[in-house]
């Protein structure tokens, strides 16, 4: 097989990984060399599929010899038909796979398999629409709903939060003290809740947890009684 034909399966492999939701989110965590290797592996698989299809068409169909003769007149290069089929299959295959594996489902699967504990928590809170408590490195605290969560890309290092309350942790006791509540603001029809959205760098998060107001109230009440 001429080496210049290898570019077709390689391009097909890269296209497949880039546009197939299932592989795209996983590939986001790969560096350039590993992405090239995985594209090559996908390209080799697509070439194998193309080769099998070409062989079956030529050997097992009545029009096979005629198709082979016409193709050799058009592109008299060994394995050019298999490489071209691999390229065409690689272009179409990701969109066929995406019908069964949606973008949201593929992202969830990638996060569950390759995400760290913080990313798992944030993704869970986003999907379940649960409140989270986020403590930053300056002791600022936001309690709110996750609006957008990062994926596995190294440069995607921010989360967006719609705060329901904010405050800080005491320097000595680390006790959570609320100073701002946003419920009444959001209830005002003239106020746009989106303008209160806070974008937080993941690197500045020191602690994060799911937050339940009833559990927090019971815990605070118990702590006061214990004293």
Secondary structure, DSSP 8 states (H G I E B T S, - for coil): --GGGHHHHHHHHHHHHHH-HHHHHHHTT--HHHHHHHHHHHHHHHHHHHHHHHHHHHHHSTTHHHHHHHHHHH--STTHHHHHHHHHHHHHHHHHHHHHS-HHHHHHHHHHHH--HHHHHHHHHHHHT-EEEEEETTSEEEEEEEEE---S-TT--EEEEEEEEEEEE-TTT--EEEEEE-HHHHHSTTS-GGGGEEEEEGGGEEEEEE--HHHHHHHHHHHHHH-
